[in-house]
Amino acid sequence: MVSIELSDIRAARKRFDNEAVVRHTPLETSRSLSRMSGADVHLKMEHLQRTGSFKTRGAYNKLKQVAAAGGVNRVVAASAGNHAQGVALAATTVGIDSTIVMPKSAPQTKIDATRDYGGDVELHGSNFPEAMAYAKTLTEAEDTIFVHAYDDPDIVAGQGTIGLEIHADLPEVDTVIVPIGGGGLIGGISTALKTLDPSIHVVGVQAEAAATVPESLDKGSPHSIDHPDTIADGIATGGISELTYDLIERHVDEVITVSDDQISSGILILLERAKQLVEGAGAVSVAALLSDELDVEGETVVPLLCGGNIDMSMLQTVLTHALTERAQLLRLRVKIDDQPGKMTQISGIIADEGANIRDVRHDRAVDDLRVGEAYLVFQVVTSGTEHAKSIGKAIEQAGYEVERMN
């Protein structure tokens, strides 16, 4: 079976001759995450690539060689978004046309960016596997080839250059935490790191609802799922390949999973504490760092922030969920006698507590209400759990029944 070695990754690095396509991304120390985890945390800022993700590395390594060999005028790829942008930019840079098939559920920001980088976008299917199957039907012409997101040694070698950078910038690293979708990223990085220093601990992370690697390792061969469903859409590939399975089995020390709630929290923590905006796939490494499944206390750790292309509607969803969990977005239901002035009185109590009312509504058609009663449902912005408790207590002390709805 075709695989990759450190020499392939070093050769890929030499092809990166244009910083407008691929740049050496920095490592940034995070005091907040270090304090929260008990480790010395250095974030690998791969979301700062021009396309917002690492995918350009593999695509540029692949297409520079394709262009040099000649005979190919168009490349086809399938992607939920980040591979799409990487292939489109790389193809345009080396002078080859590109057609990118994306699922209809792909974020609009990623669709628009792919077109901006020169790719012809076709939307097909409800998920990545369906987009992939359709894309492979578009390669019948002799001058057209398919560029796989992870089942390609040149792609994997390009992604592996991140491992070279981590080792060069922080040779004392103990643990590197890498997101897993199709496995190309961790396959390349783990090959580089384990060859350079076998003592480095490489941890892979998948979203629970898209986790194919743990079962694959248990069964001894790649396992797939039909409908991966996670906010980390960039790693919702639904499976890995024989190539990436082999590299993971050989070089990765452990694979853990994180929930969408943990990923959501990771996005918010990175935004608040590290001042970095990442997508779900980019935050899974931090979600793993802060999970109970990983103990890195006292170690030097590099979580990889692999993508920053978060859709604004998804960001709103994530923020709303996280703020609700922290009681900073509070929904209160207050039972009242349905008389004039009640809303004004309760709104005044909330205002006196220093909270802002985002919206309020009357509920009268509820079975447990008697004639002449109603519910007022307030959505309130608070500073956190203690503030939320104080607001509820103040309303109760004014003689009202109050219930937190979220």
C-alpha positions as CSV (number, residue, x, y, z in Angstrom):
1,M,0.0,0.0,0.0
2,V,1.2,3.5,-0.8
3,S,2.2,5.5,2.2
4,I,4.3,8.5,3.1
5,E,7.6,9.0,5.0
6,L,9.4,12.0,6.5
7,S,11.2,12.6,3.2
8,D,7.9,13.1,1.4
9,I,6.9,15.8,3.9
10,R,10.2,17.5,3.6
11,A,9.9,17.5,-0.2
12,A,6.4,19.1,0.2
13,R,7.9,21.8,2.4
14,K,10.4,22.7,-0.3
15,R,7.5,23.2,-2.8
16,F,6.0,26.0,-0.6
17,D,7.5,28.9,-2.5
18,N,4.6,31.3,-2.2
19,E,3.6,32.7,1.2
20,A,0.4,34.1,-0.4
21,V,-0.7,30.4,-0.7
22,V,1.0,28.7,2.3
23,R,2.7,30.3,5.2
24,H,4.6,29.1,8.3
25,T,2.0,29.8,10.9
26,P,3.0,30.9,14.5
27,L,2.8,29.2,17.8
28,E,1.2,31.4,20.4
29,T,1.4,30.8,24.2
30,S,-2.0,30.9,26.0
31,R,-1.7,31.8,29.6
32,S,-5.5,31.2,30.1
33,L,-5.5,27.7,28.7
34,S,-2.3,26.9,30.5
35,R,-3.9,27.9,33.8
36,M,-7.1,26.0,33.0
37,S,-5.3,22.8,32.0
38,G,-2.2,22.8,34.2
39,A,0.0,22.5,31.1
40,D,2.2,24.9,29.2
41,V,-0.1,25.5,26.2
42,H,1.1,26.8,22.8
43,L,-1.6,27.2,20.1
44,K,-0.7,26.3,16.5
45,M,-2.4,29.0,14.6
46,E,-3.2,27.2,11.4
47,H,-6.5,29.1,11.1
48,L,-4.4,32.1,10.1
49,Q,-3.6,30.6,6.7
50,R,-5.0,32.7,3.9
51,T,-7.9,30.3,3.3
52,G,-8.5,30.0,7.0
53,S,-7.3,26.4,7.2
54,F,-4.5,24.0,6.7
55,K,-6.0,22.4,3.6
56,T,-4.0,24.6,1.2
57,R,-0.8,22.8,2.2
58,G,-1.9,19.5,0.8
59,A,-3.6,21.0,-2.2
60,Y,-0.6,23.1,-3.2
61,N,1.8,20.2,-2.8
62,K,-0.4,18.1,-5.0
63,L,-1.2,20.6,-7.7
64,K,2.3,22.0,-8.1
65,Q,3.4,18.5,-9.1
66,V,0.3,18.0,-11.3
67,A,1.0,21.3,-13.1
68,A,4.7,20.4,-13.6
69,A,3.8,17.1,-15.1
70,G,1.3,18.6,-17.5
71,G,-1.7,17.1,-19.3
72,V,-4.3,18.2,-16.7
73,N,-6.5,21.2,-17.3
74,R,-9.1,20.8,-14.6
75,V,-9.2,19.3,-11.1
76,V,-12.4,18.2,-9.3
77,A,-12.7,18.0,-5.5
78,A,-15.4,17.3,-2.9
79,S,-15.5,19.2,0.3
80,A,-17.6,20.6,3.1
81,G,-15.7,23.8,2.8
82,N,-12.0,24.0,3.8
83,H,-10.6,21.5,1.2
84,A,-12.7,23.3,-1.3
85,Q,-11.0,26.6,-0.7
86,G,-7.5,25.0,-0.5
87,V,-7.9,23.3,-3.9
88,A,-9.5,26.4,-5.5
89,L,-6.6,28.6,-4.4
90,A,-3.9,26.1,-5.3
91,A,-5.4,25.3,-8.7
92,T,-5.8,29.0,-9.6
93,T,-2.2,29.7,-8.5
94,V,-0.7,27.0,-10.7
95,G,-3.0,27.8,-13.6
96,I,-5.5,24.9,-13.6
97,D,-9.3,25.2,-13.5
98,S,-11.2,23.6,-10.6
99,T,-14.7,22.3,-10.0
100,I,-15.6,21.9,-6.3
101,V,-18.6,19.9,-5.2
102,M,-20.0,20.9,-1.9
103,P,-23.0,19.5,0.1
104,K,-26.0,21.8,0.1
105,S,-25.6,22.1,3.8
106,A,-22.2,23.8,3.4
107,P,-21.9,27.2,5.1
108,Q,-22.5,30.1,2.6
109,T,-19.2,31.7,3.8
110,K,-17.2,28.7,2.6
111,I,-19.2,28.5,-0.7
112,D,-18.5,32.2,-1.4
113,A,-14.8,32.0,-0.5
114,T,-14.3,29.0,-2.7
115,R,-15.7,30.9,-5.7
116,D,-13.6,33.9,-4.7
117,Y,-10.5,31.7,-5.0
118,G,-11.4,30.8,-8.5
119,G,-13.3,27.5,-8.1
120,D,-16.5,26.6,-9.9
121,V,-18.8,25.4,-7.2
122,E,-21.6,22.8,-7.6
123,L,-23.9,22.0,-4.7
124,H,-25.0,18.4,-4.4
125,G,-26.2,16.1,-1.7
126,S,-27.0,16.7,2.0
127,N,-23.6,15.7,3.4
128,F,-20.0,15.1,2.5
129,P,-20.2,11.4,1.4
130,E,-23.0,12.3,-1.1
131,A,-21.0,15.3,-2.5
132,M,-18.0,13.0,-2.8
133,A,-19.9,10.3,-4.8
134,Y,-21.2,12.9,-7.2
135,A,-17.8,14.6,-7.6
136,K,-16.2,11.4,-8.8
137,T,-18.6,11.2,-11.7
138,L,-17.2,14.5,-13.1
139,T,-13.8,13.1,-13.9
140,E,-14.4,11.3,-17.2
141,A,-12.5,13.7,-19.4
142,E,-8.8,12.7,-20.0
143,D,-7.5,16.2,-18.9
144,T,-9.4,16.1,-15.5
145,I,-8.4,14.5,-12.2
146,F,-10.0,14.1,-8.8
147,V,-8.2,15.6,-5.8
148,H,-9.2,13.7,-2.7
149,A,-9.3,15.5,0.6
150,Y,-7.3,12.9,2.5
151,D,-6.9,9.6,0.5
152,D,-3.8,10.9,-1.4
153,P,-0.2,10.7,-0.3
154,D,0.7,14.1,-1.7
155,I,-2.2,15.7,0.2
156,V,-1.2,13.9,3.4
157,A,2.5,14.9,3.0
158,G,1.5,18.5,2.5
159,Q,-0.5,18.5,5.7
160,G,2.4,16.9,7.5
161,T,4.5,20.0,7.0
162,I,2.7,21.4,10.1
163,G,4.5,18.7,12.1
164,L,7.9,20.0,10.8
165,E,7.0,23.5,11.9
166,I,5.8,22.4,15.4
167,H,9.0,20.5,15.9
168,A,11.2,23.3,14.6
169,D,9.5,26.0,16.7
170,L,9.0,24.0,19.9
171,P,11.3,20.9,20.0
172,E,10.6,20.3,23.7
173,V,6.9,19.7,23.0
174,D,5.4,16.7,24.9
175,T,1.9,16.4,23.4
176,V,0.3,17.5,20.2
177,I,-3.5,17.5,19.9
178,V,-4.8,17.1,16.3
179,P,-8.4,17.1,15.0
180,I,-9.4,14.1,12.9
181,G,-11.9,14.1,10.0
182,G,-10.6,11.9,7.2
183,G,-7.3,11.5,8.9
184,G,-5.0,13.3,6.4
185,L,-4.0,16.0,8.8
186,I,-3.1,13.7,11.7
187,G,-1.6,11.1,9.4
188,G,0.9,13.7,8.0
189,I,1.6,15.4,11.3
190,S,2.1,12.2,13.3
191,T,4.4,10.8,10.6
192,A,6.6,13.9,10.8
193,L,6.6,14.1,14.6
194,K,7.1,10.5,15.4
195,T,9.9,10.2,13.0
196,L,11.7,13.2,14.3
197,D,11.0,12.4,18.0
198,P,9.2,9.1,18.9
199,S,8.6,10.4,22.5
200,I,6.2,13.1,21.4
201,H,2.6,12.0,22.4
202,V,0.2,12.5,19.5
203,V,-3.5,12.7,20.4
204,G,-6.3,12.6,17.8
205,V,-9.7,14.1,18.5
206,Q,-13.1,13.5,16.8
207,A,-16.5,14.9,17.3
208,E,-18.7,12.3,19.0
209,A,-21.4,12.4,16.2
210,A,-18.7,11.9,13.5
211,A,-16.3,9.6,15.3
212,T,-15.2,6.8,13.0
213,V,-11.6,6.2,14.1
214,P,-12.2,4.6,17.5
215,E,-14.4,1.9,15.9
216,S,-12.0,1.6,13.0
217,L,-9.1,0.9,15.3
218,D,-11.2,-1.6,17.3
219,K,-12.2,-3.5,14.1
220,G,-8.8,-3.3,12.5
221,S,-10.0,-1.5,9.3
222,P,-11.6,1.8,8.3
223,H,-15.2,2.2,9.5
224,S,-17.6,4.8,8.1
225,I,-21.0,6.3,9.1
226,D,-23.6,7.6,6.6
227,H,-24.8,10.7,8.3
228,P,-22.2,12.5,10.5
229,D,-23.9,15.3,12.3
230,T,-21.8,17.8,14.3
231,I,-21.2,21.6,14.5
232,A,-17.6,20.7,13.5
233,D,-18.6,20.4,9.9
234,G,-15.0,20.5,8.7
235,I,-14.3,17.1,10.2
236,A,-17.7,15.5,9.4
237,T,-16.2,13.3,6.7
238,G,-18.0,10.1,7.7
239,G,-14.9,8.0,7.3
240,I,-11.2,7.6,6.9
241,S,-9.2,5.8,4.1
242,E,-6.8,2.8,4.2
243,L,-3.9,5.3,3.8
244,T,-4.9,7.4,6.8
245,Y,-6.0,4.4,8.9
246,D,-2.5,2.9,8.5
247,L,-0.8,6.1,9.5
248,I,-3.1,6.6,12.5
249,E,-2.5,3.0,13.6
250,R,1.2,3.4,13.3
251,H,1.9,6.8,14.7
252,V,-1.1,8.1,16.9
253,D,-0.9,7.3,20.6
254,E,-4.6,7.8,21.5
255,V,-7.9,9.0,20.0
256,I,-10.6,10.7,22.1
257,T,-14.0,12.1,21.3
258,V,-15.7,15.3,22.4
259,S,-19.3,16.4,22.3
260,D,-20.8,19.3,20.5
261,D,-21.3,21.0,23.8
262,Q,-17.6,20.7,24.6
263,I,-16.8,22.0,21.1
264,S,-19.1,24.9,21.6
265,S,-17.5,25.8,24.8
266,G,-14.1,25.5,23.1
267,I,-15.1,28.1,20.5
268,L,-16.2,30.5,23.2
269,I,-13.1,30.0,25.4
270,L,-10.8,30.7,22.4
271,L,-12.8,33.8,21.5
272,E,-12.8,35.1,25.1
273,R,-9.4,34.1,26.4
274,A,-7.2,33.7,23.3
275,K,-9.0,36.3,21.2
276,Q,-9.2,33.8,18.3
277,L,-12.2,33.0,16.2
278,V,-12.3,29.4,15.1
279,E,-14.8,27.0,13.6
280,G,-16.0,23.8,15.3
281,A,-13.2,21.7,13.7
282,G,-10.7,24.2,14.9
283,A,-11.9,24.1,18.5
284,V,-12.0,20.3,19.0
285,S,-8.4,20.2,20.1
286,V,-9.0,22.8,22.8
287,A,-12.2,20.9,23.8
288,A,-10.0,17.8,24.2
289,L,-7.4,19.7,26.2
290,L,-10.0,20.8,28.7
291,S,-11.8,17.4,28.8
292,D,-11.6,14.8,31.6
293,E,-10.3,12.3,29.1
294,L,-6.9,14.0,28.7
295,D,-4.4,14.6,31.5
296,V,-1.6,16.8,30.3
297,E,-0.7,18.5,33.6
298,G,2.9,19.7,33.7
299,E,3.4,19.0,30.0
300,T,4.2,21.3,27.1
301,V,1.2,20.9,24.8
302,V,0.3,22.1,21.3
303,P,-3.4,22.0,20.4
304,L,-3.9,22.6,16.7
305,L,-6.4,25.3,15.6
306,C,-6.9,23.9,12.2
307,G,-9.7,26.1,10.8
308,G,-11.3,29.5,11.3
309,N,-14.1,29.5,8.7
310,I,-17.1,29.6,11.0
311,D,-20.4,30.6,9.5
312,M,-22.0,33.6,11.2
313,S,-25.3,31.8,11.8
314,M,-23.4,28.9,13.4
315,L,-21.5,31.4,15.5
316,Q,-24.8,32.9,16.7
317,T,-26.1,29.4,17.5
318,V,-22.9,28.5,19.4
319,L,-22.9,31.7,21.4
320,T,-26.6,31.4,22.3
321,H,-26.0,27.9,23.5
322,A,-22.9,28.8,25.5
323,L,-24.5,31.9,27.0
324,T,-27.5,29.9,28.1
325,E,-25.4,27.3,29.7
326,R,-23.6,30.0,31.7
327,A,-27.0,31.6,32.7
328,Q,-25.9,34.8,30.9
329,L,-28.9,34.4,28.6
330,L,-31.8,33.7,30.9
331,R,-35.4,32.8,30.1
332,L,-37.8,33.4,33.0
333,R,-41.6,32.6,33.2
334,V,-43.5,34.7,35.7
335,K,-47.1,34.0,36.6
336,I,-49.2,37.2,37.0
337,D,-52.8,38.4,37.4
338,D,-53.5,39.6,33.8
339,Q,-53.9,43.3,34.7
340,P,-52.4,46.5,33.4
341,G,-49.0,47.4,34.9
342,K,-47.8,44.0,35.8
343,M,-45.2,43.9,32.9
344,T,-44.0,47.4,33.9
345,Q,-43.6,46.3,37.6
346,I,-41.6,43.2,36.8
347,S,-39.6,44.9,34.1
348,G,-38.7,47.5,36.8
349,I,-37.5,44.7,39.2
350,I,-35.3,43.3,36.5
351,A,-33.9,46.7,35.7
352,D,-33.2,47.4,39.4
353,E,-31.1,44.2,39.4
354,G,-29.0,45.7,36.6
355,A,-30.1,43.3,33.9
356,N,-31.2,44.0,30.3
357,I,-34.4,42.5,28.9
358,R,-33.9,41.2,25.3
359,D,-37.6,40.4,24.7
360,V,-40.8,39.6,26.6
361,R,-44.1,38.0,25.6
362,H,-47.5,37.2,27.2
363,D,-48.7,33.5,27.3
364,R,-52.4,33.2,28.0
365,A,-53.4,30.0,26.3
366,V,-51.7,27.6,28.7
367,D,-53.7,24.7,30.4
368,D,-52.5,25.3,33.9
369,L,-53.6,28.9,34.0
370,R,-56.9,30.0,35.6
371,V,-59.2,32.6,34.1
372,G,-57.6,36.0,34.6
373,E,-54.0,34.7,34.9
374,A,-51.2,34.8,32.4
375,Y,-47.5,34.1,32.1
376,L,-44.9,36.7,31.2
377,V,-41.9,35.2,29.6
378,F,-38.7,37.3,29.7
379,Q,-35.4,36.8,27.9
380,V,-32.9,38.5,30.1
381,V,-29.1,39.2,29.6
382,T,-27.2,38.7,32.9
383,S,-23.6,38.6,34.0
384,G,-23.7,35.0,35.0
385,T,-25.1,32.4,37.4
386,E,-25.1,34.5,40.6
387,H,-26.7,37.5,38.8
388,A,-29.4,35.2,37.4
389,K,-30.2,33.8,40.9
390,S,-30.4,37.3,42.3
391,I,-33.0,38.3,39.6
392,G,-35.2,35.3,40.3
393,K,-35.1,35.9,44.0
394,A,-36.0,39.6,43.6
395,I,-39.1,38.7,41.5
396,E,-40.1,36.0,44.0
397,Q,-39.8,38.5,46.9
398,A,-42.2,40.8,45.0
399,G,-44.8,38.1,45.4
400,Y,-44.6,36.4,42.0
401,E,-44.1,32.7,41.0
402,V,-41.1,32.6,38.7
403,E,-39.6,29.6,36.8
404,R,-36.3,29.5,34.8
405,M,-37.2,28.0,31.4
406,N,-33.7,27.2,30.1
